[in-house]
Amino acid sequence: MYTWLREQDIPYGEIIEEQSIKALASRPLRQVTTWQTYDISGFTYYTESKDKKSMAQNSDVRCEAKDDETGDIITYFGFIKDIWELDYGIF
């Protein structure tokens, strides 16, 4: 996917959407920051290993998605194993 997107020679652009697409096509920086706890949108999430050491349990996640073929809502459950922060060099 990255190769095809890079080959499109997308200009950097002036609006945030164009800049975001250009950055995504360029791949993230090689340095990856990892976290055991992460706050986003007013919620705090923990990795499963951090959860085992804490009184507050918040490593399980649930996501609902619509099946395009049947229109059914499917619910996925899981646990956060790792939290990675990728840097695309924008914003």
PDB file of N, CA, C and O in Angstrom:
ATOM      1  N   MET A   1       0.816  -1.187   0.000  1.00  0.00           N
ATOM      2  CA  MET A   1       0.000   0.000   0.000  1.00  0.00           C
ATOM      3  C   MET A   1       0.861   1.252   0.000  1.00  0.00           C
ATOM      4  O   MET A   1       0.589   2.189  -0.750  1.00  0.00           O
ATOM      5  N   TYR A   2       1.904   1.280   0.839  1.00  0.00           N
ATOM      6  CA  TYR A   2       2.747   2.467   0.898  1.00  0.00           C
ATOM      7  C   TYR A   2       3.374   2.768  -0.455  1.00  0.00           C
ATOM      8  O   TYR A   2       3.439   3.925  -0.871  1.00  0.00           O
ATOM      9  N   THR A   3       3.836   1.723  -1.144  1.00  0.00           N
ATOM     10  CA  THR A   3       4.501   1.930  -2.419  1.00  0.00           C
ATOM     11  C   THR A   3       3.560   2.577  -3.413  1.00  0.00           C
ATOM     12  O   THR A   3       3.931   3.556  -4.061  1.00  0.00           O
ATOM     13  N   TRP A   4       2.368   2.063  -3.549  1.00  0.00           N
ATOM     14  CA  TRP A   4       1.398   2.634  -4.487  1.00  0.00           C
ATOM     15  C   TRP A   4       1.097   4.084  -4.135  1.00  0.00           C
ATOM     16  O   TRP A   4       1.069   4.946  -5.013  1.00  0.00           O
ATOM     17  N   LEU A   5       0.872   4.354  -2.851  1.00  0.00           N
ATOM     18  CA  LEU A   5       0.533   5.705  -2.420  1.00  0.00           C
ATOM     19  C   LEU A   5       1.694   6.666  -2.669  1.00  0.00           C
ATOM     20  O   LEU A   5       1.475   7.796  -3.107  1.00  0.00           O
ATOM     21  N   ARG A   6       2.918   6.236  -2.398  1.00  0.00           N
ATOM     22  CA  ARG A   6       4.087   7.086  -2.652  1.00  0.00           C
ATOM     23  C   ARG A   6       4.248   7.373  -4.135  1.00  0.00           C
ATOM     24  O   ARG A   6       4.648   8.472  -4.517  1.00  0.00           O
ATOM     25  N   GLU A   7       3.940   6.398  -4.968  1.00  0.00           N
ATOM     26  CA  GLU A   7       4.095   6.574  -6.411  1.00  0.00           C
ATOM     27  C   GLU A   7       3.109   7.579  -6.998  1.00  0.00           C
ATOM     28  O   GLU A   7       3.283   8.012  -8.137  1.00  0.00           O
ATOM     29  N   GLN A   8       2.092   7.953  -6.254  1.00  0.00           N
ATOM     30  CA  GLN A   8       1.098   8.892  -6.754  1.00  0.00           C
ATOM     31  C   GLN A   8       1.616  10.332  -6.782  1.00  0.00           C
ATOM     32  O   GLN A   8       0.960  11.216  -7.334  1.00  0.00           O
ATOM     33  N   ASP A   9       2.786  10.569  -6.192  1.00  0.00           N
ATOM     34  CA  ASP A   9       3.417  11.888  -6.168  1.00  0.00           C
ATOM     35  C   ASP A   9       2.426  12.965  -5.724  1.00  0.00           C
ATOM     36  O   ASP A   9       2.200  13.956  -6.419  1.00  0.00           O
ATOM     37  N   ILE A  10       1.850  12.741  -4.561  1.00  0.00           N
ATOM     38  CA  ILE A  10       0.858  13.652  -3.991  1.00  0.00           C
ATOM     39  C   ILE A  10       1.566  14.918  -3.513  1.00  0.00           C
ATOM     40  O   ILE A  10       2.539  14.832  -2.764  1.00  0.00           O
ATOM     41  N   PRO A  11       1.091  16.093  -3.937  1.00  0.00           N
ATOM     42  CA  PRO A  11       1.730  17.328  -3.469  1.00  0.00           C
ATOM     43  C   PRO A  11       1.468  17.525  -1.978  1.00  0.00           C
ATOM     44  O   PRO A  11       0.483  17.018  -1.440  1.00  0.00           O
ATOM     45  N   TYR A  12       2.361  18.267  -1.313  1.00  0.00           N
ATOM     46  CA  TYR A  12       2.207  18.492   0.128  1.00  0.00           C
ATOM     47  C   TYR A  12       0.893  19.205   0.418  1.00  0.00           C
ATOM     48  O   TYR A  12       0.226  18.863   1.394  1.00  0.00           O
ATOM     49  N   GLY A  13       0.503  20.169  -0.379  1.00  0.00           N
ATOM     50  CA  GLY A  13      -0.789  20.830  -0.223  1.00  0.00           C
ATOM     51  C   GLY A  13      -0.818  21.845   0.894  1.00  0.00           C
ATOM     52  O   GLY A  13       0.110  21.944   1.696  1.00  0.00           O
ATOM     53  N   GLU A  14      -1.903  22.596   0.932  1.00  0.00           N
ATOM     54  CA  GLU A  14      -2.058  23.652   1.933  1.00  0.00           C
ATOM     55  C   GLU A  14      -3.102  23.319   2.994  1.00  0.00           C
ATOM     56  O   GLU A  14      -3.075  23.886   4.086  1.00  0.00           O
ATOM     57  N   ILE A  15      -4.018  22.409   2.685  1.00  0.00           N
ATOM     58  CA  ILE A  15      -5.043  22.072   3.677  1.00  0.00           C
ATOM     59  C   ILE A  15      -4.621  20.819   4.439  1.00  0.00           C
ATOM     60  O   ILE A  15      -3.845  20.003   3.942  1.00  0.00           O
ATOM     61  N   ILE A  16      -5.145  20.686   5.651  1.00  0.00           N
ATOM     62  CA  ILE A  16      -4.719  19.622   6.565  1.00  0.00           C
ATOM     63  C   ILE A  16      -4.945  18.225   5.982  1.00  0.00           C
ATOM     64  O   ILE A  16      -4.146  17.326   6.242  1.00  0.00           O
ATOM     65  N   GLU A  17      -5.998  18.021   5.211  1.00  0.00           N
ATOM     66  CA  GLU A  17      -6.271  16.705   4.625  1.00  0.00           C
ATOM     67  C   GLU A  17      -5.180  16.312   3.630  1.00  0.00           C
ATOM     68  O   GLU A  17      -4.725  15.168   3.617  1.00  0.00           O
ATOM     69  N   GLU A  18      -4.761  17.276   2.791  1.00  0.00           N
ATOM     70  CA  GLU A  18      -3.696  16.989   1.825  1.00  0.00           C
ATOM     71  C   GLU A  18      -2.379  16.708   2.534  1.00  0.00           C
ATOM     72  O   GLU A  18      -1.640  15.808   2.136  1.00  0.00           O
ATOM     73  N   GLN A  19      -2.080  17.470   3.579  1.00  0.00           N
ATOM     74  CA  GLN A  19      -0.854  17.273   4.341  1.00  0.00           C
ATOM     75  C   GLN A  19      -0.861  15.912   5.041  1.00  0.00           C
ATOM     76  O   GLN A  19       0.167  15.237   5.104  1.00  0.00           O
ATOM     77  N   SER A  20      -2.020  15.515   5.563  1.00  0.00           N
ATOM     78  CA  SER A  20      -2.140  14.222   6.242  1.00  0.00           C
ATOM     79  C   SER A  20      -1.917  13.070   5.278  1.00  0.00           C
ATOM     80  O   SER A  20      -1.200  12.125   5.606  1.00  0.00           O
ATOM     81  N   ILE A  21      -2.513  13.130   4.104  1.00  0.00           N
ATOM     82  CA  ILE A  21      -2.348  12.061   3.115  1.00  0.00           C
ATOM     83  C   ILE A  21      -0.894  11.962   2.678  1.00  0.00           C
ATOM     84  O   ILE A  21      -0.363  10.861   2.534  1.00  0.00           O
ATOM     85  N   LYS A  22      -0.248  13.102   2.465  1.00  0.00           N
ATOM     86  CA  LYS A  22       1.164  13.099   2.073  1.00  0.00           C
ATOM     87  C   LYS A  22       2.019  12.462   3.175  1.00  0.00           C
ATOM     88  O   LYS A  22       2.913  11.668   2.879  1.00  0.00           O
ATOM     89  N   ALA A  23       1.754  12.801   4.433  1.00  0.00           N
ATOM     90  CA  ALA A  23       2.523  12.246   5.547  1.00  0.00           C
ATOM     91  C   ALA A  23       2.290  10.745   5.676  1.00  0.00           C
ATOM     92  O   ALA A  23       3.242  10.001   5.909  1.00  0.00           O
ATOM     93  N   LEU A  24       1.050  10.281   5.530  1.00  0.00           N
ATOM     94  CA  LEU A  24       0.749   8.850   5.621  1.00  0.00           C
ATOM     95  C   LEU A  24       1.443   8.076   4.504  1.00  0.00           C
ATOM     96  O   LEU A  24       1.900   6.952   4.712  1.00  0.00           O
ATOM     97  N   ALA A  25       1.518   8.679   3.323  1.00  0.00           N
ATOM     98  CA  ALA A  25       2.187   8.028   2.198  1.00  0.00           C
ATOM     99  C   ALA A  25       3.690   7.935   2.421  1.00  0.00           C
ATOM    100  O   ALA A  25       4.352   7.081   1.830  1.00  0.00           O
ATOM    101  N   SER A  26       4.234   8.801   3.264  1.00  0.00           N
ATOM    102  CA  SER A  26       5.675   8.828   3.508  1.00  0.00           C
ATOM    103  C   SER A  26       6.121   7.855   4.585  1.00  0.00           C
ATOM    104  O   SER A  26       7.320   7.719   4.826  1.00  0.00           O
ATOM    105  N   ARG A  27       5.197   7.180   5.231  1.00  0.00           N
ATOM    106  CA  ARG A  27       5.457   6.241   6.329  1.00  0.00           C
ATOM    107  C   ARG A  27       5.799   6.986   7.610  1.00  0.00           C
ATOM    108  O   ARG A  27       6.254   8.129   7.567  1.00  0.00           O
ATOM    109  N   PRO A  28       5.580   6.337   8.754  1.00  0.00           N
ATOM    110  CA  PRO A  28       5.930   6.985  10.024  1.00  0.00           C
ATOM    111  C   PRO A  28       7.449   7.003  10.221  1.00  0.00           C
ATOM    112  O   PRO A  28       8.182   6.274   9.554  1.00  0.00           O
ATOM    113  N   LEU A  29       7.901   7.845  11.142  1.00  0.00           N
ATOM    114  CA  LEU A  29       9.311   7.857  11.511  1.00  0.00           C
ATOM    115  C   LEU A  29       9.666   6.501  12.126  1.00  0.00           C
ATOM    116  O   LEU A  29       8.775   5.792  12.593  1.00  0.00           O
ATOM    117  N   ARG A  30      10.909   6.138  12.134  1.00  0.00           N
ATOM    118  CA  ARG A  30      11.331   4.827  12.631  1.00  0.00           C
ATOM    119  C   ARG A  30      11.207   4.690  14.139  1.00  0.00           C
ATOM    120  O   ARG A  30      11.062   3.576  14.642  1.00  0.00           O
ATOM    121  N   GLN A  31      11.259   5.788  14.867  1.00  0.00           N
ATOM    122  CA  GLN A  31      11.146   5.739  16.322  1.00  0.00           C
ATOM    123  C   GLN A  31       9.686   5.565  16.724  1.00  0.00           C
ATOM    124  O   GLN A  31       8.819   6.324  16.291  1.00  0.00           O
ATOM    125  N   VAL A  32       9.424   4.568  17.551  1.00  0.00           N
ATOM    126  CA  VAL A  32       8.077   4.288  18.040  1.00  0.00           C
ATOM    127  C   VAL A  32       8.076   4.451  19.554  1.00  0.00           C
ATOM    128  O   VAL A  32       8.892   3.849  20.252  1.00  0.00           O
ATOM    129  N   THR A  33       7.156   5.266  20.056  1.00  0.00           N
ATOM    130  CA  THR A  33       7.015   5.439  21.494  1.00  0.00           C
ATOM    131  C   THR A  33       5.969   4.456  21.991  1.00  0.00           C
ATOM    132  O   THR A  33       4.898   4.338  21.395  1.00  0.00           O
ATOM    133  N   THR A  34       6.264   3.749  23.075  1.00  0.00           N
ATOM    134  CA  THR A  34       5.292   2.812  23.642  1.00  0.00           C
ATOM    135  C   THR A  34       4.839   3.320  25.002  1.00  0.00           C
ATOM    136  O   THR A  34       5.575   4.020  25.698  1.00  0.00           O
ATOM    137  N   TRP A  35       3.626   2.960  25.365  1.00  0.00           N
ATOM    138  CA  TRP A  35       3.019   3.398  26.618  1.00  0.00           C
ATOM    139  C   TRP A  35       2.346   2.221  27.299  1.00  0.00           C
ATOM    140  O   TRP A  35       1.910   1.277  26.640  1.00  0.00           O
ATOM    141  N   GLN A  36       2.263   2.280  28.629  1.00  0.00           N
ATOM    142  CA  GLN A  36       1.455   1.316  29.368  1.00  0.00           C
ATOM    143  C   GLN A  36       0.094   1.920  29.702  1.00  0.00           C
ATOM    144  O   GLN A  36      -0.868   1.197  29.963  1.00  0.00           O
ATOM    145  N   THR A  37       0.020   3.247  29.691  1.00  0.00           N
ATOM    146  CA  THR A  37      -1.216   3.976  29.969  1.00  0.00           C
ATOM    147  C   THR A  37      -1.342   5.074  28.927  1.00  0.00           C
ATOM    148  O   THR A  37      -0.343   5.688  28.550  1.00  0.00           O
ATOM    149  N   TYR A  38      -2.562   5.330  28.457  1.00  0.00           N
ATOM    150  CA  TYR A  38      -2.753   6.377  27.453  1.00  0.00           C
ATOM    151  C   TYR A  38      -4.098   7.046  27.669  1.00  0.00           C
ATOM    152  O   TYR A  38      -5.120   6.373  27.804  1.00  0.00           O
ATOM    153  N   ASP A  39      -4.098   8.379  27.701  1.00  0.00           N
ATOM    154  CA  ASP A  39      -5.329   9.160  27.823  1.00  0.00           C
ATOM    155  C   ASP A  39      -5.701   9.703  26.453  1.00  0.00           C
ATOM    156  O   ASP A  39      -4.884  10.316  25.767  1.00  0.00           O
ATOM    157  N   ILE A  40      -6.958   9.465  26.064  1.00  0.00           N
ATOM    158  CA  ILE A  40      -7.448   9.988  24.791  1.00  0.00           C
ATOM    159  C   ILE A  40      -8.951  10.207  24.883  1.00  0.00           C
ATOM    160  O   ILE A  40      -9.687   9.345  25.364  1.00  0.00           O
ATOM    161  N   SER A  41      -9.390  11.345  24.426  1.00  0.00           N
ATOM    162  CA  SER A  41     -10.816  11.695  24.405  1.00  0.00           C
ATOM    163  C   SER A  41     -11.487  11.531  25.769  1.00  0.00           C
ATOM    164  O   SER A  41     -12.638  11.101  25.849  1.00  0.00           O
ATOM    165  N   GLY A  42     -10.772  11.871  26.835  1.00  0.00           N
ATOM    166  CA  GLY A  42     -11.349  11.801  28.178  1.00  0.00           C
ATOM    167  C   GLY A  42     -11.362  10.412  28.804  1.00  0.00           C
ATOM    168  O   GLY A  42     -11.921  10.228  29.885  1.00  0.00           O
ATOM    169  N   PHE A  43     -10.762   9.446  28.148  1.00  0.00           N
ATOM    170  CA  PHE A  43     -10.697   8.080  28.667  1.00  0.00           C
ATOM    171  C   PHE A  43      -9.241   7.684  28.882  1.00  0.00           C
ATOM    172  O   PHE A  43      -8.357   8.106  28.137  1.00  0.00           O
ATOM    173  N   THR A  44      -9.003   6.874  29.900  1.00  0.00           N
ATOM    174  CA  THR A  44      -7.668   6.347  30.164  1.00  0.00           C
ATOM    175  C   THR A  44      -7.671   4.858  29.859  1.00  0.00           C
ATOM    176  O   THR A  44      -8.525   4.113  30.341  1.00  0.00           O
ATOM    177  N   TYR A  45      -6.708   4.436  29.054  1.00  0.00           N
ATOM    178  CA  TYR A  45      -6.583   3.028  28.685  1.00  0.00           C
ATOM    179  C   TYR A  45      -5.282   2.479  29.226  1.00  0.00           C
ATOM    180  O   TYR A  45      -4.287   3.199  29.305  1.00  0.00           O
ATOM    181  N   TYR A  46      -5.279   1.198  29.602  1.00  0.00           N
ATOM    182  CA  TYR A  46      -4.104   0.512  30.112  1.00  0.00           C
ATOM    183  C   TYR A  46      -3.818  -0.701  29.236  1.00  0.00           C
ATOM    184  O   TYR A  46      -4.717  -1.271  28.617  1.00  0.00           O
ATOM    185  N   THR A  47      -2.544  -1.081  29.201  1.00  0.00           N
ATOM    186  CA  THR A  47      -2.226  -2.363  28.582  1.00  0.00           C
ATOM    187  C   THR A  47      -2.651  -3.463  29.547  1.00  0.00           C
ATOM    188  O   THR A  47      -2.847  -3.216  30.737  1.00  0.00           O
ATOM    189  N   GLU A  48      -2.789  -4.647  29.038  1.00  0.00           N
ATOM    190  CA  GLU A  48      -3.213  -5.776  29.868  1.00  0.00           C
ATOM    191  C   GLU A  48      -2.221  -6.027  31.011  1.00  0.00           C
ATOM    192  O   GLU A  48      -2.631  -6.338  32.129  1.00  0.00           O
ATOM    193  N   SER A  49      -0.920  -5.892  30.736  1.00  0.00           N
ATOM    194  CA  SER A  49       0.081  -6.124  31.782  1.00  0.00           C
ATOM    195  C   SER A  49       0.019  -5.048  32.862  1.00  0.00           C
ATOM    196  O   SER A  49       0.221  -5.354  34.038  1.00  0.00           O
ATOM    197  N   LYS A  50      -0.253  -3.810  32.498  1.00  0.00           N
ATOM    198  CA  LYS A  50      -0.400  -2.729  33.481  1.00  0.00           C
ATOM    199  C   LYS A  50      -1.663  -2.948  34.318  1.00  0.00           C
ATOM    200  O   LYS A  50      -1.671  -2.677  35.519  1.00  0.00           O
ATOM    201  N   ASP A  51      -2.716  -3.434  33.689  1.00  0.00           N
ATOM    202  CA  ASP A  51      -3.985  -3.702  34.373  1.00  0.00           C
ATOM    203  C   ASP A  51      -3.819  -4.701  35.521  1.00  0.00           C
ATOM    204  O   ASP A  51      -4.473  -4.578  36.556  1.00  0.00           O
ATOM    205  N   LYS A  52      -2.951  -5.680  35.334  1.00  0.00           N
ATOM    206  CA  LYS A  52      -2.749  -6.715  36.355  1.00  0.00           C
ATOM    207  C   LYS A  52      -2.154  -6.152  37.642  1.00  0.00           C
ATOM    208  O   LYS A  52      -2.270  -6.760  38.706  1.00  0.00           O
ATOM    209  N   LYS A  53      -1.507  -4.970  37.534  1.00  0.00           N
ATOM    210  CA  LYS A  53      -0.869  -4.340  38.690  1.00  0.00           C
ATOM    211  C   LYS A  53      -1.731  -3.235  39.297  1.00  0.00           C
ATOM    212  O   LYS A  53      -1.298  -2.573  40.241  1.00  0.00           O
ATOM    213  N   SER A  54      -2.928  -3.023  38.782  1.00  0.00           N
ATOM    214  CA  SER A  54      -3.726  -1.870  39.174  1.00  0.00           C
ATOM    215  C   SER A  54      -5.092  -2.285  39.709  1.00  0.00           C
ATOM    216  O   SER A  54      -5.617  -3.341  39.358  1.00  0.00           O
ATOM    217  N   MET A  55      -5.654  -1.440  40.560  1.00  0.00           N
ATOM    218  CA  MET A  55      -7.016  -1.675  41.059  1.00  0.00           C
ATOM    219  C   MET A  55      -8.041  -1.351  39.968  1.00  0.00           C
ATOM    220  O   MET A  55      -9.059  -2.033  39.855  1.00  0.00           O
ATOM    221  N   ALA A  56      -7.779  -0.316  39.165  1.00  0.00           N
ATOM    222  CA  ALA A  56      -8.688   0.072  38.081  1.00  0.00           C
ATOM    223  C   ALA A  56      -8.388  -0.790  36.857  1.00  0.00           C
ATOM    224  O   ALA A  56      -7.245  -0.855  36.404  1.00  0.00           O
ATOM    225  N   GLN A  57      -9.398  -1.439  36.331  1.00  0.00           N
ATOM    226  CA  GLN A  57      -9.222  -2.317  35.177  1.00  0.00           C
ATOM    227  C   GLN A  57      -9.778  -1.628  33.940  1.00  0.00           C
ATOM    228  O   GLN A  57     -10.972  -1.334  33.871  1.00  0.00           O
ATOM    229  N   ASN A  58      -8.914  -1.370  32.963  1.00  0.00           N
ATOM    230  CA  ASN A  58      -9.365  -0.694  31.759  1.00  0.00           C
ATOM    231  C   ASN A  58      -8.499  -1.078  30.562  1.00  0.00           C
ATOM    232  O   ASN A  58      -8.026  -0.211  29.828  1.00  0.00           O
ATOM    233  N   SER A  59      -8.296  -2.374  30.371  1.00  0.00           N
ATOM    234  CA  SER A  59      -7.519  -2.822  29.218  1.00  0.00           C
ATOM    235  C   SER A  59      -8.396  -3.535  28.189  1.00  0.00           C
ATOM    236  O   SER A  59      -7.924  -3.876  27.104  1.00  0.00           O
ATOM    237  N   ASP A  60      -9.651  -3.758  28.516  1.00  0.00           N
ATOM    238  CA  ASP A  60     -10.511  -4.434  27.549  1.00  0.00           C
ATOM    239  C   ASP A  60     -11.209  -3.389  26.677  1.00  0.00           C
ATOM    240  O   ASP A  60     -11.570  -2.306  27.135  1.00  0.00           O
ATOM    241  N   VAL A  61     -11.384  -3.753  25.407  1.00  0.00           N
ATOM    242  CA  VAL A  61     -12.005  -2.850  24.444  1.00  0.00           C
ATOM    243  C   VAL A  61     -13.106  -3.584  23.693  1.00  0.00           C
ATOM    244  O   VAL A  61     -13.075  -4.803  23.526  1.00  0.00           O
ATOM    245  N   ARG A  62     -14.071  -2.801  23.252  1.00  0.00           N
ATOM    246  CA  ARG A  62     -15.166  -3.336  22.451  1.00  0.00           C
ATOM    247  C   ARG A  62     -15.363  -2.395  21.274  1.00  0.00           C
ATOM    248  O   ARG A  62     -15.333  -1.174  21.431  1.00  0.00           O
ATOM    249  N   CYS A  63     -15.560  -2.958  20.115  1.00  0.00           N
ATOM    250  CA  CYS A  63     -15.750  -2.166  18.913  1.00  0.00           C
ATOM    251  C   CYS A  63     -16.907  -2.774  18.121  1.00  0.00           C
ATOM    252  O   CYS A  63     -16.974  -3.989  17.934  1.00  0.00           O
ATOM    253  N   GLU A  64     -17.802  -1.924  17.665  1.00  0.00           N
ATOM    254  CA  GLU A  64     -18.907  -2.394  16.826  1.00  0.00           C
ATOM    255  C   GLU A  64     -18.659  -1.945  15.390  1.00  0.00           C
ATOM    256  O   GLU A  64     -18.226  -0.820  15.138  1.00  0.00           O
ATOM    257  N   ALA A  65     -18.944  -2.847  14.458  1.00  0.00           N
ATOM    258  CA  ALA A  65     -18.759  -2.556  13.044  1.00  0.00           C
ATOM    259  C   ALA A  65     -19.941  -3.101  12.260  1.00  0.00           C
ATOM    260  O   ALA A  65     -20.550  -4.098  12.647  1.00  0.00           O
ATOM    261  N   LYS A  66     -20.255  -2.446  11.167  1.00  0.00           N
ATOM    262  CA  LYS A  66     -21.369  -2.876  10.318  1.00  0.00           C
ATOM    263  C   LYS A  66     -20.825  -3.738   9.183  1.00  0.00           C
ATOM    264  O   LYS A  66     -19.898  -3.340   8.477  1.00  0.00           O
ATOM    265  N   ASP A  67     -21.410  -4.920   9.015  1.00  0.00           N
ATOM    266  CA  ASP A  67     -21.057  -5.810   7.920  1.00  0.00           C
ATOM    267  C   ASP A  67     -21.649  -5.230   6.638  1.00  0.00           C
ATOM    268  O   ASP A  67     -22.868  -5.089   6.534  1.00  0.00           O
ATOM    269  N   ASP A  68     -20.811  -4.894   5.664  1.00  0.00           N
ATOM    270  CA  ASP A  68     -21.284  -4.270   4.426  1.00  0.00           C
ATOM    271  C   ASP A  68     -22.216  -5.166   3.615  1.00  0.00           C
ATOM    272  O   ASP A  68     -23.096  -4.667   2.915  1.00  0.00           O
ATOM    273  N   GLU A  69     -22.033  -6.468   3.702  1.00  0.00           N
ATOM    274  CA  GLU A  69     -22.851  -7.385   2.912  1.00  0.00           C
ATOM    275  C   GLU A  69     -24.219  -7.621   3.532  1.00  0.00           C
ATOM    276  O   GLU A  69     -25.225  -7.615   2.822  1.00  0.00           O
ATOM    277  N   THR A  70     -24.276  -7.829   4.849  1.00  0.00           N
ATOM    278  CA  THR A  70     -25.541  -8.185   5.498  1.00  0.00           C
ATOM    279  C   THR A  70     -26.200  -7.014   6.218  1.00  0.00           C
ATOM    280  O   THR A  70     -27.397  -7.046   6.501  1.00  0.00           O
ATOM    281  N   GLY A  71     -25.411  -5.978   6.515  1.00  0.00           N
ATOM    282  CA  GLY A  71     -25.944  -4.854   7.276  1.00  0.00           C
ATOM    283  C   GLY A  71     -25.991  -5.117   8.773  1.00  0.00           C
ATOM    284  O   GLY A  71     -26.407  -4.254   9.546  1.00  0.00           O
ATOM    285  N   ASP A  72     -25.562  -6.320   9.188  1.00  0.00           N
ATOM    286  CA  ASP A  72     -25.559  -6.673  10.607  1.00  0.00           C
ATOM    287  C   ASP A  72     -24.477  -5.898  11.357  1.00  0.00           C
ATOM    288  O   ASP A  72     -23.426  -5.578  10.801  1.00  0.00           O
ATOM    289  N   ILE A  73     -24.749  -5.607  12.616  1.00  0.00           N
ATOM    290  CA  ILE A  73     -23.752  -5.009  13.486  1.00  0.00           C
ATOM    291  C   ILE A  73     -22.991  -6.131  14.185  1.00  0.00           C
ATOM    292  O   ILE A  73     -23.596  -6.979  14.840  1.00  0.00           O
ATOM    293  N   ILE A  74     -21.677  -6.137  14.049  1.00  0.00           N
ATOM    294  CA  ILE A  74     -20.828  -7.164  14.642  1.00  0.00           C
ATOM    295  C   ILE A  74     -20.035  -6.515  15.764  1.00  0.00           C
ATOM    296  O   ILE A  74     -19.491  -5.425  15.587  1.00  0.00           O
ATOM    297  N   THR A  75     -19.963  -7.167  16.904  1.00  0.00           N
ATOM    298  CA  THR A  75     -19.212  -6.651  18.044  1.00  0.00           C
ATOM    299  C   THR A  75     -17.944  -7.458  18.224  1.00  0.00           C
ATOM    300  O   THR A  75     -17.975  -8.687  18.285  1.00  0.00           O
ATOM    301  N   TYR A  76     -16.832  -6.754  18.307  1.00  0.00           N
ATOM    302  CA  TYR A  76     -15.529  -7.369  18.533  1.00  0.00           C
ATOM    303  C   TYR A  76     -15.059  -7.011  19.937  1.00  0.00           C
ATOM    304  O   TYR A  76     -15.226  -5.874  20.378  1.00  0.00           O
ATOM    305  N   PHE A  77     -14.474  -7.973  20.636  1.00  0.00           N
ATOM    306  CA  PHE A  77     -13.936  -7.770  21.976  1.00  0.00           C
ATOM    307  C   PHE A  77     -12.456  -8.118  21.977  1.00  0.00           C
ATOM    308  O   PHE A  77     -12.016  -8.976  21.211  1.00  0.00           O
ATOM    309  N   GLY A  78     -11.696  -7.463  22.824  1.00  0.00           N
ATOM    310  CA  GLY A  78     -10.278  -7.791  22.929  1.00  0.00           C
ATOM    311  C   GLY A  78      -9.633  -7.077  24.099  1.00  0.00           C
ATOM    312  O   GLY A  78     -10.292  -6.368  24.859  1.00  0.00           O
ATOM    313  N   PHE A  79      -8.346  -7.276  24.228  1.00  0.00           N
ATOM    314  CA  PHE A  79      -7.560  -6.647  25.280  1.00  0.00           C
ATOM    315  C   PHE A  79      -6.406  -5.887  24.639  1.00  0.00           C
ATOM    316  O   PHE A  79      -5.884  -6.297  23.603  1.00  0.00           O
ATOM    317  N   ILE A  80      -6.016  -4.789  25.251  1.00  0.00           N
ATOM    318  CA  ILE A  80      -4.913  -3.979  24.749  1.00  0.00           C
ATOM    319  C   ILE A  80      -3.605  -4.639  25.181  1.00  0.00           C
ATOM    320  O   ILE A  80      -3.297  -4.704  26.371  1.00  0.00           O
ATOM    321  N   LYS A  81      -2.858  -5.116  24.231  1.00  0.00           N
ATOM    322  CA  LYS A  81      -1.567  -5.751  24.508  1.00  0.00           C
ATOM    323  C   LYS A  81      -0.451  -4.713  24.540  1.00  0.00           C
ATOM    324  O   LYS A  81       0.393  -4.737  25.435  1.00  0.00           O
ATOM    325  N   ASP A  82      -0.443  -3.814  23.580  1.00  0.00           N
ATOM    326  CA  ASP A  82       0.576  -2.783  23.462  1.00  0.00           C
ATOM    327  C   ASP A  82      -0.087  -1.479  23.033  1.00  0.00           C
ATOM    328  O   ASP A  82      -1.109  -1.492  22.347  1.00  0.00           O
ATOM    329  N   ILE A  83       0.493  -0.366  23.434  1.00  0.00           N
ATOM    330  CA  ILE A  83       0.057   0.947  22.962  1.00  0.00           C
ATOM    331  C   ILE A  83       1.263   1.575  22.289  1.00  0.00           C
ATOM    332  O   ILE A  83       2.280   1.831  22.935  1.00  0.00           O
ATOM    333  N   TRP A  84       1.152   1.821  20.993  1.00  0.00           N
ATOM    334  CA  TRP A  84       2.235   2.408  20.204  1.00  0.00           C
ATOM    335  C   TRP A  84       1.805   3.777  19.721  1.00  0.00           C
ATOM    336  O   TRP A  84       0.659   3.976  19.317  1.00  0.00           O
ATOM    337  N   GLU A  85       2.727   4.712  19.765  1.00  0.00           N
ATOM    338  CA  GLU A  85       2.487   6.038  19.195  1.00  0.00           C
ATOM    339  C   GLU A  85       3.406   6.194  17.991  1.00  0.00           C
ATOM    340  O   GLU A  85       4.628   6.226  18.133  1.00  0.00           O
ATOM    341  N   LEU A  86       2.810   6.292  16.804  1.00  0.00           N
ATOM    342  CA  LEU A  86       3.567   6.454  15.580  1.00  0.00           C
ATOM    343  C   LEU A  86       3.625   7.930  15.234  1.00  0.00           C
ATOM    344  O   LEU A  86       2.628   8.641  15.362  1.00  0.00           O
ATOM    345  N   ASP A  87       4.780   8.392  14.801  1.00  0.00           N
ATOM    346  CA  ASP A  87       4.974   9.799  14.464  1.00  0.00           C
ATOM    347  C   ASP A  87       5.162   9.933  12.958  1.00  0.00           C
ATOM    348  O   ASP A  87       6.128   9.418  12.396  1.00  0.00           O
ATOM    349  N   TYR A  88       4.225  10.632  12.306  1.00  0.00           N
ATOM    350  CA  TYR A  88       4.301  10.850  10.868  1.00  0.00           C
ATOM    351  C   TYR A  88       4.903  12.202  10.528  1.00  0.00           C
ATOM    352  O   TYR A  88       4.934  12.601   9.364  1.00  0.00           O
ATOM    353  N   GLY A  89       5.388  12.915  11.559  1.00  0.00           N
ATOM    354  CA  GLY A  89       6.072  14.169  11.336  1.00  0.00           C
ATOM    355  C   GLY A  89       5.166  15.327  10.952  1.00  0.00           C
ATOM    356  O   GLY A  89       5.629  16.306  10.366  1.00  0.00           O
ATOM    357  N   ILE A  90       3.869  15.229  11.277  1.00  0.00           N
ATOM    358  CA  ILE A  90       2.947  16.323  10.966  1.00  0.00           C
ATOM    359  C   ILE A  90       2.304  16.817  12.259  1.00  0.00           C
ATOM    360  O   ILE A  90       2.371  16.160  13.297  1.00  0.00           O
ATOM    361  N   PHE A  91       1.707  17.939  12.174  1.00  0.00           N
ATOM    362  CA  PHE A  91       0.972  18.581  13.257  1.00  0.00           C
ATOM    363  C   PHE A  91       1.904  19.055  14.281  1.00  0.00           C
ATOM    364  O   PHE A  91       1.481  19.628  15.284  1.00  0.00           O
TER     365      PHE A  91
END
